[in-house]
Amino acid sequence: MEPQTNNKMAFLKGFLKETGKLALIIIFVIIPFRLYIAQPFMVSGASMEPTFDNKDYLIVDQISFKIKGLNRQDVVIFRPPTTENTYFIKRVIGFPGETVNINKGVVSITQTDGKIIILDEQYILFTKKDDNLNVTLKDNEYFVMGDNRAGSFDSRSWGPLTSDRIVGRPLVRLFPASEFRIWPGTELNK
């Protein structure tokens, strides 16, 4: 009986050791990675069509934009000012200190140096021709809009987005597999 008891004890010790290793990996690698580096995100709704479709599955990079900053027309995932428990995906249109002007759906930006640019938005399929708005952004504020302008709840409705609410940028579109992309949304057309 003793050899069998020793085998059970050795098995139990080995099992506990491996379980402990797995728990340490989860605590010190997986949880920090998920909290601070990358996280999953599923697109919900049609506000970013045609660039992103409902139920597209993305991995969000939470680090690079903090180091390199954002570019105009980058796609970002963020917590809107209207709620804490929801995440949105939109495109960055205006930066701190700029004035965003929308006239009959055409977006122009007055940059901080006074230069006016009209956005080339080839990714837009559905626009709102009755959109008219003029907003000057404060320090730390961004203006974001969905690619489906006719069906997007964005800065036109709830105002500028503060930088502390930005979570990250799409790093990878995993699903659907036919639409797999690295840095999806950075190309101007799908």
C-alpha positions as CSV (number, residue, x, y, z in Angstrom):
1,M,0.0,0.0,0.0
2,E,2.8,2.4,0.7
3,P,4.1,2.7,-3.0
4,Q,0.6,3.6,-4.1
5,T,0.3,6.3,-1.4
6,N,3.7,7.7,-2.5
7,N,2.5,7.8,-6.1
8,K,-0.6,9.6,-5.1
9,M,1.4,12.1,-3.0
10,A,3.9,12.7,-5.9
11,F,1.1,13.2,-8.3
12,L,-0.7,15.6,-5.9
13,K,2.6,17.6,-5.3
14,G,3.2,17.8,-9.1
15,F,-0.3,18.9,-9.8
16,L,-0.2,21.6,-7.1
17,K,3.2,22.8,-8.4
18,E,1.9,23.1,-12.0
19,T,-1.3,24.7,-10.8
20,G,0.8,27.2,-8.8
21,K,2.9,28.0,-11.9
22,L,-0.2,28.6,-14.0
23,A,-1.7,30.8,-11.3
24,L,1.5,32.9,-11.2
25,I,1.5,33.3,-15.0
26,I,-2.1,34.4,-14.9
27,I,-1.4,36.9,-12.1
28,F,1.9,38.3,-13.3
29,V,1.6,38.0,-17.1
30,I,-1.9,37.6,-18.4
31,I,-3.8,40.0,-16.1
32,P,-1.3,42.9,-16.5
33,F,-1.2,42.3,-20.3
34,R,-5.0,42.4,-20.5
35,L,-5.3,45.5,-18.3
36,Y,-2.4,47.6,-19.7
37,I,-1.3,46.4,-23.1
38,A,-4.0,44.9,-25.2
39,Q,-7.6,43.9,-24.8
40,P,-10.4,42.4,-26.9
41,F,-13.2,44.5,-28.4
42,M,-16.2,43.6,-30.4
43,V,-17.8,46.2,-32.7
44,S,-21.4,46.7,-31.9
45,G,-23.6,48.5,-34.4
46,A,-23.2,50.1,-37.8
47,S,-21.7,53.5,-36.8
48,M,-18.3,52.6,-38.4
49,E,-19.5,51.0,-41.6
50,P,-18.0,50.4,-44.1
51,T,-14.6,50.3,-42.2
52,F,-15.9,48.0,-39.4
53,D,-19.0,45.9,-39.4
54,N,-21.2,44.8,-36.5
55,K,-19.5,41.9,-34.6
56,D,-16.0,42.5,-36.0
57,Y,-13.6,41.2,-33.3
58,L,-10.6,43.4,-32.6
59,I,-7.6,43.4,-30.4
60,V,-7.0,46.9,-29.0
61,D,-3.5,48.3,-28.5
62,Q,-3.5,50.4,-25.3
63,I,0.1,51.5,-25.4
64,S,1.4,52.9,-28.7
65,F,-0.9,55.9,-28.9
66,K,0.4,57.1,-25.5
67,I,4.0,56.9,-26.9
68,K,3.6,58.0,-30.5
69,G,0.4,60.1,-30.2
70,L,-2.6,60.0,-32.5
71,N,-2.9,61.0,-36.2
72,R,-5.8,62.6,-37.8
73,Q,-8.3,59.9,-39.0
74,D,-6.9,57.3,-36.7
75,V,-9.6,54.9,-35.3
76,V,-9.8,54.8,-31.5
77,I,-11.7,52.9,-28.9
78,F,-12.9,55.0,-25.9
79,R,-15.3,55.4,-23.1
80,P,-17.8,58.1,-24.2
81,P,-18.5,61.0,-21.9
82,T,-22.2,59.8,-21.7
83,T,-21.4,56.5,-19.8
84,E,-18.6,54.6,-18.0
85,N,-19.6,51.1,-18.9
86,T,-19.7,51.3,-22.6
87,Y,-16.9,51.5,-25.2
88,F,-17.3,53.2,-28.6
89,I,-15.2,53.0,-31.8
90,K,-14.8,56.2,-33.9
91,R,-12.4,58.1,-36.0
92,V,-10.3,61.1,-34.7
93,I,-11.3,64.2,-36.7
94,G,-10.1,67.1,-34.6
95,F,-7.2,67.7,-32.2
96,P,-6.8,70.0,-29.1
97,G,-6.9,73.7,-30.0
98,E,-8.4,73.1,-33.5
99,T,-11.8,74.3,-34.8
100,V,-13.9,71.6,-36.4
101,N,-16.4,73.0,-38.9
102,I,-19.1,70.9,-40.6
103,N,-21.0,72.5,-43.3
104,K,-23.7,70.4,-45.1
105,G,-21.7,67.3,-44.2
106,V,-18.3,68.6,-45.4
107,V,-15.7,68.6,-42.6
108,S,-13.0,71.3,-42.5
109,I,-10.5,71.8,-39.8
110,T,-8.8,75.1,-38.8
111,Q,-5.5,74.0,-37.3
112,T,-3.8,75.8,-34.5
113,D,-1.5,77.6,-37.0
114,G,-4.6,79.0,-38.8
115,K,-4.3,76.6,-41.8
116,I,-7.6,75.3,-43.0
117,I,-7.8,71.7,-44.3
118,I,-10.8,69.9,-45.8
119,L,-10.8,66.3,-44.9
120,D,-10.5,63.7,-47.7
121,E,-12.9,61.1,-46.3
122,Q,-13.0,58.4,-48.9
123,Y,-14.2,55.9,-46.3
124,I,-17.6,57.7,-45.9
125,L,-20.5,56.0,-47.7
126,F,-23.4,57.5,-45.7
127,T,-23.3,61.1,-44.7
128,K,-25.7,63.7,-43.3
129,K,-26.0,66.6,-45.7
130,D,-27.8,68.6,-43.0
131,D,-24.9,68.5,-40.6
132,N,-23.8,72.0,-39.6
133,L,-21.6,72.5,-36.6
134,N,-18.6,74.7,-35.5
135,V,-16.6,73.6,-32.4
136,T,-13.3,74.9,-31.0
137,L,-11.6,72.2,-29.0
138,K,-9.9,72.9,-25.7
139,D,-6.6,71.5,-24.5
140,N,-7.0,67.7,-24.0
141,E,-10.1,67.5,-26.3
142,Y,-10.6,65.5,-29.5
143,F,-13.5,65.5,-31.9
144,V,-14.5,62.0,-33.1
145,M,-17.0,60.8,-35.6
146,G,-18.2,57.5,-37.0
147,D,-17.6,56.6,-40.6
148,N,-21.3,56.0,-41.1
149,R,-22.2,59.6,-40.5
150,A,-25.9,59.0,-41.0
151,G,-25.9,56.4,-38.2
152,S,-23.3,57.4,-35.7
153,F,-23.7,58.8,-32.1
154,D,-20.5,60.8,-31.8
155,S,-19.0,64.2,-30.9
156,R,-21.6,65.9,-33.0
157,S,-24.2,64.7,-30.4
158,W,-22.3,64.7,-27.1
159,G,-19.4,67.0,-27.7
160,P,-15.6,66.7,-27.6
161,L,-13.8,63.6,-26.1
162,T,-11.1,64.2,-23.5
163,S,-7.9,62.2,-23.9
164,D,-8.3,60.4,-20.6
165,R,-11.3,58.5,-22.0
166,I,-9.3,57.0,-25.0
167,V,-8.5,53.4,-24.4
168,G,-6.5,52.5,-27.5
169,R,-6.4,51.8,-31.2
170,P,-7.4,48.7,-33.1
171,L,-4.2,46.6,-33.5
172,V,-5.7,43.5,-35.2
173,R,-9.0,42.6,-36.7
174,L,-9.3,38.8,-35.9
175,F,-12.8,38.1,-37.1
176,P,-14.2,37.7,-39.6
177,A,-11.2,35.8,-40.8
178,S,-11.7,37.1,-44.4
179,E,-11.2,40.6,-43.1
180,F,-8.1,39.9,-41.0
181,R,-5.9,43.0,-40.8
182,I,-3.0,44.5,-38.8
183,W,-3.9,48.2,-37.9
184,P,-7.3,48.0,-39.4
185,G,-8.9,51.3,-40.2
186,T,-5.6,53.0,-41.1
187,E,-6.2,52.3,-44.8
188,L,-8.7,54.9,-46.1
189,N,-10.8,52.2,-47.8
190,K,-11.8,48.8,-46.4
